[in-house]
Amino acid sequence: MAKTKGNRIQVILECTEHKATGLPGTSRYITTKNKKNTPDRMEIKKFNPILKKMTVHKEIK
């Protein structure tokens, strides 16, 4: 699961657009968030090196 250090936890962000393309591989980023300030799942635009463009990455469990 996620490592904890107080309220700050480690989360994994995965590209949402990559699955629809059918290309091999996946784009994932590891980051931290403060669970007290942001209890909902994160959704951030990050660079996908396989698609070579900025895409929406959502938090996965």
Secondary structure, 3 states (H helix, E strand, C coil): CCCEECCEEEEEEEECCHHHHCCCCCCEEEEEEECCCCCCCCEEEEEECCCCEEEEEEEEC
